[in-house]
């Protein structure tokens, strides 16, 4: 005679989840968990918006720096031209 494995018979008929949902602690913690989740998502959303605004400000600042650099290069070219003309003029005066 061989021994057969038998499963213990549970009499809850799948009502274990229902008992958890009806538990008072679960009823208290579920809204709190919902509020915490909403708070975290709101905080993350606000953080992303703040970072996006900061990035846009930095892009504008970088564009202004590029424009200032181009203007400075033009001014330096003009100064180099004036300085070259001045050297030529001084060279002519001292040569005579």
MDAnalysis code that builds the backbone (N, CA, C; Angstrom):
import MDAnalysis as mda
import numpy as np

u = mda.Universe.empty(288, n_residues=96, atom_resindex=np.repeat(np.arange(96), 3), trajectory=True)
u.add_TopologyAttr("name", ["N", "CA", "C"] * 96)
u.add_TopologyAttr("resid", np.arange(1, 97))
u.add_TopologyAttr("resname", ["UNK", "UNK", "UNK", "UNK", "UNK", "UNK", "UNK", "UNK", "UNK", "UNK", "UNK", "UNK", "UNK", "UNK", "UNK", "UNK", "UNK", "UNK", "UNK", "UNK", "UNK", "UNK", "UNK", "UNK", "UNK", "UNK", "UNK", "UNK", "UNK", "UNK", "UNK", "UNK", "UNK", "UNK", "UNK", "UNK", "UNK", "UNK", "UNK", "UNK", "UNK", "UNK", "UNK", "UNK", "UNK", "UNK", "UNK", "UNK", "UNK", "UNK", "UNK", "UNK", "UNK", "UNK", "UNK", "UNK", "UNK", "UNK", "UNK", "UNK", "UNK", "UNK", "UNK", "UNK", "UNK", "UNK", "UNK", "UNK", "UNK", "UNK", "UNK", "UNK", "UNK", "UNK", "UNK", "UNK", "UNK", "UNK", "UNK", "UNK", "UNK", "UNK", "UNK", "UNK", "UNK", "UNK", "UNK", "UNK", "UNK", "UNK", "UNK", "UNK", "UNK", "UNK", "UNK", "UNK"])
u.atoms.positions = np.array([
    [0.792, -1.153, 0.000],
    [0.000, 0.000, 0.000],
    [0.863, 1.258, 0.000],
    [0.611, 2.083, -0.975],
    [1.394, 3.307, -1.108],
    [0.630, 4.460, -0.465],
    [1.414, 5.316, 0.133],
    [0.806, 6.494, 0.746],
    [0.567, 7.545, -0.327],
    [-0.603, 8.116, -0.354],
    [-0.928, 9.157, -1.314],
    [-0.859, 10.505, -0.617],
    [-0.349, 11.461, -1.390],
    [-0.297, 12.818, -0.855],
    [-1.674, 13.433, -1.003],
    [-2.095, 14.064, 0.041],
    [-3.398, 14.728, -0.020],
    [-3.213, 16.190, 0.350],
    [-4.018, 17.009, -0.271],
    [-3.996, 18.442, 0.035],
    [-4.932, 18.712, 1.199],
    [-4.525, 19.617, 2.062],
    [-5.460, 19.977, 3.131],
    [-6.625, 20.768, 2.529],
    [-7.775, 20.501, 2.970],
    [-8.969, 21.165, 2.455],
    [-9.181, 22.439, 3.251],
    [-9.220, 23.573, 2.517],
    [-9.461, 24.854, 3.164],
    [-10.927, 25.195, 2.994],
    [-11.482, 25.735, 4.019],
    [-12.904, 26.010, 3.965],
    [-13.226, 27.474, 3.682],
    [-12.225, 28.266, 3.263],
    [-12.513, 29.683, 3.034],
    [-13.041, 29.933, 1.616],
    [-12.897, 28.998, 0.726],
    [-13.418, 29.085, -0.634],
    [-12.964, 30.351, -1.356],
    [-11.706, 30.725, -1.203],
    [-11.175, 31.884, -1.901],
    [-11.564, 33.214, -1.280],
    [-12.005, 33.220, -0.051],
    [-12.419, 34.458, 0.602],
    [-11.275, 35.117, 1.366],
    [-10.059, 34.649, 1.197],
    [-8.921, 35.222, 1.921],
    [-8.685, 36.668, 1.523],
    [-8.789, 36.959, 0.249],
    [-8.590, 38.329, -0.209],
    [-9.704, 39.227, 0.314],
    [-10.904, 38.704, 0.356],
    [-12.028, 39.505, 0.856],
    [-11.816, 39.840, 2.328],
    [-11.293, 38.899, 3.076],
    [-11.036, 39.173, 4.494],
    [-9.965, 40.249, 4.649],
    [-8.951, 40.261, 3.767],
    [-7.910, 41.282, 3.840],
    [-8.514, 42.645, 3.536],
    [-9.349, 42.727, 2.487],
    [-9.950, 44.002, 2.113],
    [-10.920, 44.515, 3.170],
    [-11.509, 43.660, 3.919],
    [-12.442, 44.079, 4.956],
    [-11.749, 44.417, 6.272],
    [-10.462, 44.175, 6.359],
    [-9.744, 44.413, 7.598],
    [-9.636, 45.919, 7.858],
    [-9.776, 46.333, 9.107],
    [-9.812, 47.749, 9.474],
    [-8.492, 48.456, 9.182],
    [-7.382, 47.799, 9.427],
    [-6.082, 48.423, 9.173],
    [-5.933, 48.704, 7.690],
    [-6.353, 47.760, 6.866],
    [-6.287, 47.957, 5.421],
    [-7.173, 49.121, 5.006],
    [-8.354, 49.215, 5.615],
    [-9.264, 50.308, 5.289],
    [-8.675, 51.662, 5.686],
    [-7.864, 51.705, 6.741],
    [-7.241, 52.960, 7.155],
    [-6.032, 53.293, 6.297],
    [-5.253, 52.302, 5.929],
    [-4.006, 52.555, 5.221],
    [-4.195, 52.815, 3.734],
    [-5.249, 52.300, 3.133],
    [-5.442, 52.474, 1.699],
    [-5.589, 53.943, 1.299],
    [-6.422, 54.747, 1.960],
    [-6.476, 56.173, 1.588],
    [-5.160, 56.898, 1.858],
    [-4.497, 56.554, 2.954],
    [-3.218, 57.185, 3.260],
    [-2.195, 56.842, 2.171],
    [-2.201, 55.608, 1.740],
    [-1.299, 55.197, 0.671],
    [-1.624, 55.950, -0.623],
    [-2.897, 56.134, -0.893],
    [-3.305, 56.902, -2.073],
    [-2.830, 58.342, -1.998],
    [-2.991, 58.981, -0.838],
    [-2.535, 60.359, -0.673],
    [-1.015, 60.460, -0.807],
    [-0.308, 59.505, -0.258],
    [1.155, 59.498, -0.370],
    [1.571, 59.359, -1.820],
    [0.932, 58.457, -2.537],
    [1.247, 58.273, -3.962],
    [0.950, 59.533, -4.763],
    [-0.178, 60.159, -4.513],
    [-0.525, 61.406, -5.212],
    [0.500, 62.495, -4.883],
    [0.911, 62.573, -3.638],
    [1.915, 63.560, -3.244],
    [3.249, 63.335, -3.932],
    [3.690, 62.093, -3.998],
    [4.969, 61.785, -4.641],
    [4.914, 62.108, -6.131],
    [3.818, 61.716, -6.784],
    [3.684, 61.990, -8.214],
    [3.626, 63.491, -8.463],
    [2.916, 64.229, -7.616],
    [2.854, 65.687, -7.771],
    [4.226, 66.316, -7.585],
    [4.973, 65.851, -6.595],
    [6.308, 66.373, -6.347],
    [7.223, 66.087, -7.535],
    [7.174, 64.867, -8.065],
    [7.988, 64.528, -9.233],
    [7.619, 65.393, -10.435],
    [6.323, 65.595, -10.653],
    [5.862, 66.408, -11.771],
    [6.362, 67.837, -11.626],
    [6.253, 68.398, -10.427],
    [6.713, 69.765, -10.183],
    [8.224, 69.864, -10.364],
    [8.956, 68.865, -9.923],
    [10.404, 68.859, -10.082],
    [10.787, 68.841, -11.551],
    [10.094, 68.026, -12.335],
    [10.376, 67.966, -13.776],
    [10.067, 69.313, -14.430],
    [8.969, 69.940, -14.048],
    [8.637, 71.252, -14.604],
    [9.689, 72.296, -14.233],
    [10.157, 72.266, -12.988],
    [11.193, 73.216, -12.564],
    [12.488, 73.000, -13.340],
    [12.860, 71.745, -13.530],
    [14.072, 71.451, -14.282],
    [13.935, 71.877, -15.740],
    [12.764, 71.680, -16.318],
    [12.532, 72.095, -17.697],
    [12.663, 73.607, -17.828],
    [12.106, 74.343, -16.873],
    [12.212, 75.803, -16.901],
    [13.669, 76.239, -16.749],
    [14.402, 75.584, -15.883],
    [15.818, 75.904, -15.686],
    [16.618, 75.635, -16.971],
    [16.313, 74.545, -17.640],
    [16.999, 74.213, -18.893],
    [16.705, 75.270, -19.952],
    [15.457, 75.709, -20.030],
    [15.105, 76.746, -21.007],
    [15.859, 78.041, -20.715],
    [15.973, 78.411, -19.443],
    [16.713, 79.617, -19.074],
    [18.195, 79.488, -19.449],
    [18.757, 78.306, -19.241],
    [20.164, 78.079, -19.575],
    [20.379, 78.144, -21.087],
    [19.423, 77.622, -21.862],
    [19.537, 77.688, -23.326],
    [19.537, 79.144, -23.791],
    [18.647, 79.953, -23.224],
    [18.595, 81.369, -23.582],
    [19.907, 82.055, -23.207],
    [20.429, 81.735, -22.035],
    [21.688, 82.331, -21.585],
    [22.830, 81.942, -22.525],
    [22.866, 80.691, -22.955],
    [23.917, 80.224, -23.865],
    [23.804, 80.928, -25.217],
    [22.573, 81.107, -25.705],
    [22.392, 81.823, -26.968],
    [22.900, 83.261, -26.863],
    [22.623, 83.921, -25.748],
    [23.117, 85.282, -25.549],
    [24.643, 85.321, -25.481],
    [25.232, 84.314, -24.862],
    [26.694, 84.253, -24.806],
    [27.290, 84.073, -26.201],
    [26.650, 83.254, -27.031],
    [27.140, 83.068, -28.398],
    [27.042, 84.369, -29.199],
    [25.936, 85.090, -29.025],
    [25.787, 86.368, -29.718],
    [26.846, 87.369, -29.246],
    [27.089, 87.411, -27.947],
    [28.105, 88.318, -27.406],
    [29.489, 87.931, -27.911],
    [29.745, 86.642, -28.027],
    [31.041, 86.178, -28.529],
    [31.245, 86.605, -29.985],
    [30.199, 86.469, -30.797],
    [30.301, 86.885, -32.194],
    [30.549, 88.392, -32.302],
    [29.839, 89.174, -31.504],
    [30.024, 90.624, -31.519],
    [31.434, 90.989, -31.066],
    [31.928, 90.293, -30.042],
    [33.281, 90.543, -29.540],
    [34.316, 90.206, -30.604],
    [34.110, 89.111, -31.343],
    [35.038, 88.745, -32.414],
    [35.072, 89.826, -33.494],
    [33.902, 90.370, -33.840],
    [33.845, 91.451, -34.829],
    [34.592, 92.682, -34.319],
    [34.398, 93.012, -33.061],
    [35.085, 94.170, -32.490],
    [36.597, 93.947, -32.464],
    [37.017, 92.743, -32.139],
    [38.458, 92.444, -32.116],
    [39.050, 92.529, -33.521],
    [38.309, 92.078, -34.523],
    [38.784, 92.198, -35.907],
    [38.944, 93.668, -36.288],
    [37.968, 94.499, -35.895],
    [38.061, 95.936, -36.170],
    [39.264, 96.556, -35.462],
    [39.505, 96.173, -34.223],
    [40.639, 96.708, -33.464],
    [41.953, 96.265, -34.095],
    [42.047, 95.017, -34.540],
    [43.265, 94.525, -35.188],
    [43.533, 95.302, -36.480],
    [42.474, 95.593, -37.225],
    [42.625, 96.364, -38.464],
    [43.122, 97.777, -38.153],
    [42.523, 98.423, -37.152],
    [42.948, 99.775, -36.758],
    [44.395, 99.754, -36.278],
    [44.756, 98.747, -35.485],
    [46.124, 98.643, -34.969],
    [47.118, 98.429, -36.105],
    [46.758, 97.610, -37.085],
    [47.636, 97.388, -38.236],
    [47.819, 98.683, -39.029],
    [46.706, 99.410, -39.253],
    [46.797, 100.690, -39.956],
    [47.662, 101.675, -39.180],
    [47.521, 101.678, -37.851],
    [48.320, 102.578, -37.013],
    [49.805, 102.232, -37.105],
    [50.153, 100.969, -37.094],
    [51.559, 100.552, -37.204],
    [52.142, 100.978, -38.563],
    [51.329, 100.781, -39.612],
    [51.795, 101.183, -40.936],
    [52.032, 102.700, -40.974],
    [51.095, 103.439, -40.414],
    [51.214, 104.900, -40.403],
    [52.439, 105.350, -39.596],
    [52.655, 104.745, -38.425],
    [53.813, 105.087, -37.589],
    [55.090, 104.686, -38.313],
    [55.085, 103.576, -39.005],
    [56.264, 103.146, -39.769],
    [56.599, 104.116, -40.873],
    [55.625, 104.674, -41.541],
    [55.855, 105.665, -42.604],
    [56.446, 106.950, -42.017],
    [55.901, 107.354, -40.858],
    [56.379, 108.610, -40.238],
    [57.821, 108.454, -39.799],
    [58.163, 107.359, -39.185],
    [59.534, 107.179, -38.673],
    [60.521, 106.880, -39.789],
    [60.059, 106.434, -40.940],
    [60.965, 106.123, -42.051],
    [61.483, 107.393, -42.695],
    [60.799, 108.517, -42.628],
    [61.223, 109.751, -43.277],
    [62.175, 110.506, -42.456],
])
